[in-house]
């Protein structure tokens, strides 16, 4: 029962890692001016990624300074999510299995 819950949390973190990766790519593409919000598709994707990822990115942005005009907070979020999943796989899941 507890193992199923931990595996479900791991699955949610995996999906969130992909969302953080997509947000990172979009922020960096906007930062390097390869895409802009004038395109309907970019604005649509950016809006919904913002709804999902922005509440977690806000505290990270408060601590992390901007690096040359490019926001590094999605990259740090991706690293944090990957680190939590790694710790779960290394310590928590083997003890519950």
C-alpha positions, 0 to 999 in steps of 0.5 A: 500500500505504501509502496504504491503511494510512493510509486504514484508520487514518483510518477507525478514527479516524473511528469512534473520533471518533463513539465519543468524541462518544457518550461526551461526550454520555452524560457530559454528560447524566449530569452535568446529571442528564438520564439516570442509570445506573438505566436498563438501556439507559443503563447498557449503553451507558455500560459498553461506551462505557467499555470503548472510550473510558475507556483513552484518557480516563484520561490526559486526565482526569489533566491536565484539571480537572473543569469545574463537575462536568461532565467535559470530557475526552471533548470534548478527546478528540474535538478531538484525534482530529479534529485528527489526522484533519485533519493526516492529510488535509492533509499525509499523504494528499496526499503518498501519493496 
